[in-house]
């Protein structure tokens, strides 16, 4: 009963309407700013510009010229323009000056293509088509030598040099979807600061001695405060999730139960982290240490930018951030319906939380006061 009274006392912060609004506005505003400002970074499409290739024909092979004309005509229907230039024009220089996608030299020995490195996608498309044309022409030439009667019938069966097939990839999070998750997990980690002050506040107010003088044990005080703060932050995070879901249309997926379970275990981790450090470092030092840990975890863990494309030391460090494994677990649940990363994140959160709670309990028992 004493435990529930202390837990209820921790929940009374909801009576402070101004404090409640402030606690909700901060993450919501952060989601809105990051989700709006960084929208273009989550645009998974690339715009293909005009493809205009110039070429010079130095070949004496009339058959090659005929096949090339047919190829260029078909390519033109797809928006890829091939333009023949005179020998007086320096094709390489034109491409270097970014006037054309590429320059091709046709000779009896083969095709030489010079692509524009400022139009990588367009140049790659042209290079692929030219490779197909060259292979097909070689095949035609060999067939013409072996069986000239049937080569025309064989080639008539297919006129497409490149066959296009549209592929619908897996759904990816947009900017608002990503930062709804990232900001929520970041705010949870910040709850370590309040946990760090949970016992320190009682000491500063000189109420710690009153609590110890009352008919209640240290264990009941400790347990009641943890349960109260756990319920408080859980309700707070539930509100943030539903605000982002219905106000910003953020995608939290269809498995909200597993999503909230991952978030709940991160809350347990954050509270245990703050509580454990508050017993290791006394006074204001504990708050400074917790803040440093939060900022480092946020920077390398994907709170401000996705960690999927990180390389080198940043990628290595990101795996040690609780935000990294929590964010990855949530993204896998929502977009891939994959629960394996979620179970890993849950075990890590609970396991590390148990270690910090053990440190706090042992330190508390050694002290005379709280």
N, C-alpha and C positions, 0 to 999 in steps of 0.2 A: 504493500500500500504506500509506503514511504517513497519507493522508487517511482510510482506513478504520479505522486504529488510533485516530485522534483521535475519529472518529465513534463508535466502539465505547465509548470512554472516556466520552463524553457519555451513552450509554445505560445506564451502570452505575448511574444513579440508581434504576433498577428493583430493584436489590439491597436498597435501603432500604425495607423493608416498611412501616414507620411513615409514611414520606414518601409512599409510593404510596397508602396508605389515606387519608391527609389530602387528597391531591390529588383523590381520587375522591369522598370524602364531601362536600366543600365544594359542588361543583356539584349533586350529587344532592340534598343537603339544601335548597339554594336552589330547585331545581325543585319539590320537595315543598311547601315553604312558600308560594311564589308560586302554584303550580298549585292548591293547596287553598284558600288565603285569598281568591283572586280568581276563584273559579269562577263566581260570579253575574254578573261583568262580561262573561262570554262566553256567557251564556244568551241565545240569539237569539230568544226568544219573549216576547210581551207578554200578560199576563192581561187578558181583557176582563171588566169587572164587569157587574153587573145593569143593564139598560137600561130605565129607567122614565121615560116622558115624559108630562107633563101638557099638556092643551090646552083651549082655549076656542073654542066654535063661535059666531061672530057672523054667520054666513052665513044668508041666507034661501032659499038654493037647496036644495031637497029632493033633487035629483039628486046634488049634491055630498055631501050628508049620507049618502045611500045608498052611494055609492062609498067614502066614508071608512069607514063601518062595515065594509064588506067588506074593505077594506085593513087596518084595525086588527085584524080577526079573524084574517086570514092572518099578520100580523106577530106576533100573540100566540103562534102555533104555533112561531115561531122564537125565542121568549123575549124579544121586544120588547113591552113593555106600554105601551099608551096609555090614560091615565086622564083623563076629562073632569072639569073642576072648575067650581065655581060662579063667578059674577061677583064675589063678595065676596072671593075668594082672589087675592092678588097673586102671579101665576105667576112673574114675574121675580124677586121677592124669594125665593121658594121655591128657585129655581135658584141664586141667589147664595148662599144658605145651604147649598148642596151637598146638598139633600134629593132632587133629581131630576136626571136626565141633561140634560133640556132642557124648554123651554116653547114651545108652538106656538099661534099665534092663527090661526084659520080665518075668513076673510072673503070677501066676494064678489069682492074685488079680487085675492085670492090667499092664499098661506100665508106667515106670518112666523114664523121659528124663532129662538129664543134658546138657544144651547148653553152648557153648563157647561164653562168652560175648565180645570177640574180633572179632567174626564173627556173628554179630547180624542178618543181612539179611539172611544169609545162615541158621542159626539156626532157625529163624522164619519160613522159608520154610519147614524145616524138622518137626518142631513142628506142623505145620498145616497139613502136610501129615499124621503124626502119629495120630492126632486127628480124621482125616477122616477114617483112617484104624480101629481105635478102635471103632468108632461109627458103621462102616459097619460090623465089626465082631460081635458086640453085636446084631445087627439086624439079621445077619445070624443065630446066635445061637438061638435066639428066634423063628425065622421062622422055623428052623430045628426041634424045639420041637413041634411047632403047626402044621406044614404041611411039613413033610420031603420029600414028593413026588414032590412038586412043587418048592422047594427052589433052586434046581440046574437050572431049567428053568428061574427062576426069576433073578438069578445072572448072567446068560449067556447073558442077554440083555445089560449089561454095564460092561466093564472091566477097564474103566478109573477111577482111584481114585481121580485124580485132572483134571479138565477141564480148559484149558488155553484159554483166550480170549485177544487179543491185543486191547488196547484202545489208541487212538490217542488224547492226551490232547491238550488244547489250546496252540497256539503258544506263546512262551515266548521270551523276548528280550535277545540277546546275549550281550557280554561285550561291543562291539563296538556300538551296538544299544542303550544300556542303557547310556553309557557315552557320546554319541552324544547328547542325550537329557539333561543329567545332566550338562554337560559342557556348553551347550548353555544357559540354564536357569541361571547358575552361572555367566556367562559373562554378562548377562543382569543385574543381581543384582549388579555387579561391576560398572555398568553405573551410579549408585547412587553417586559414587565418583566424576564423571565428572559433574553431576548435582549440587553437593554440591559446586563445584568451579565455577559454571556458573556465578554467580553474584560476588563472591569473586574475581575472576580474573579481572573483570572490576574495582573493588576497588583498587587492587594492581597496576594495570597499570595506575591508575588515569584517566581512561577514563569514569568512572561513572559520574563525574561532567560534562564532555562534552556531554554525552548522555542526561543528565537532562537539560542542557542548550539549546539543540537542540529542534526544534518544534515537540516534540514527548512526549507522556505521559508515565508514569510509567507502566500503564496497557499494552500499546503497546510494550514496551521493554520486559516486563515480558512474555507476550503472544508470541512474536516473538521468544524469546530464547527457550521457551518450545517447540514450533512447530518445530524449527530448529533442536534441539537436538533429538526430537522424530523421525523426518524423518531420521536423521543421523544414529541413532542406529537401526532403523527399516531396513534400507538398509544394514547395517552392519550384522545384524542377518540373513537376507535373504541370503546373501553371505555365511555365515557360514553353514546354513542348506543345501544349495545346494552343497557346497564343501564336507561336510560329507556324503551327499547322493550319490554323484557320484564318489568321491575319495575313500571313505571307505565302500561304499555300505551299509551305515546305513539305517535302515528301519524307514521312517517317515510316513508310512501308505499311504492310498489312499485319505484321507480327509485332504489335505494340507490347505484348507481354514480355517477349524476349528483349526488346529495346529497353523497357523500363527496368528489367532485371540487370542488364549491363550497367545502366545509369545508377541503379541502387547500389551495386557493389562498388562503383567508383566513389559514391558518397561515403560508404563505409571506409574505403581506402583513404580518402581525403581527411575525414575526421580523425582517423587513427594516426595519420601522418602528423597532423597538427598537434594532437594530444601527446604523441610520443616525443616530438621535438621540444615541446614546452617543458617536459620534465628533464630533458638532456641539457638544454640551454635555459638559463634562468632569465627572467625579466624581459627587457626589450630585445635582447639578443635572439630570443626564440622567434620573434616576429620577423626580424631581419633575415634569419636563416630560411624560414618558411617562404618568404617573398622571393628570395634568390632561387630557391628550388622551383617555385611556380613559374617564374619567368624563364628559366632555362628549359623546363619541361614544355612550356608553351612555344618557345622559339623553335625547338628542334622537333616538337611533336605534332606540328600541323595545325596549330591554333590560328595562325595568320596566313599560311600558304600551304597547299597540299604537299605532302612528303613523298608522293608516288614517284616523282621525277628527281628526287634527291640522289646525289652521288657522293662517293668518297666518305669523308669523316662525318658529314651531316647525316648521311644515310645510316651510318653505324650508330651514331648518337641517338637517332630517332627511335631506335628499337628499345632504348632504356627509358623512354618517356611514357608515363601512364596514359597520356593523351593519345599517343600513337596507337597503342594496342586497343584502347577504347574506341577511338574513331574508326579504325580499321574493322573492328568487330561490328560496329553499327552499320557501316557502309556495306559490309558483306551480308548482313541480315536483310537490309532494305533492298539492295539492288541485285543480289545474287542468291538470296534465300539460302545462304550458307551459314550454318550455325557453329561450325568448328572454331572459327576465330572468336566467337562469342564465349564459348566454354573456356578457351585459353585466357581471354581477358578476365572472365569471372574468377578463375582460379588464381591468376596473378594478383588481382585486386584483393581478394579475400586472404590469400597467403601472406602478402606483404602487410596487410592491415593487421593480421594476427601478430606479426612480429613487433610492430609498433605498439600495439596494445599491451603486449607482454612487457615491453620496455617501460611503458607508463605505469602498469600495475606494480612491477618490481620497485620502481623508483618511488611510487606513492607509499608503499608499505615501509620503506626505509626512512621516510620523512616522519617527523612528529606531527606536522600539520598536513593540509591538503597539498 
